[in-house]
Amino acid sequence: MSNGTGPCGACKFLRRKCVKGCIFAPYFDSEQGMAHFAVVHKVFGASNTSKLLLTIPPNKRFEAVVTLYFEALARVRDPVYGCVGHIISLQQQAVTLQAELAYVQARISMLHHHHHHLPMPPSQADVAAACCSNVSSSVCITMDPLIDITDLCNVLDQQLDNSM
């Protein structure tokens, strides 16, 4: 039983009496637990979920329930790939951002070689100095919402073209 406040969310969803020692009660409370269990139930089923939880040591069950819920949400959104689809998308974003970062670093490096011909305006100089310092460039660029990487690349390209 869920803290004496009625059935746990899982038992509410299954429309059954919540008994003492219910495997779901500690992890699916009577408030939002019903909605969470509905998602887990849709993907894994009640029987499979309870069997799985019984095979896991009690001190690791909470993490298992969180993982089951996360995977179930991913499977509902993307039945074919689930979490893997999300991981692939994040990996593609990381590759794109790494390529953009390498491009910006190369352009900044080229400007540093030509800076004596055409000084950079202070705002771009501050950005370039921050990006070329010991601070991580990806942090520098992503933490300032006013810096658009495309605009920065265009400014760097123009200054490089003008200095040659």
Disulfide bonds with the S-S distance in Angstrom:
none
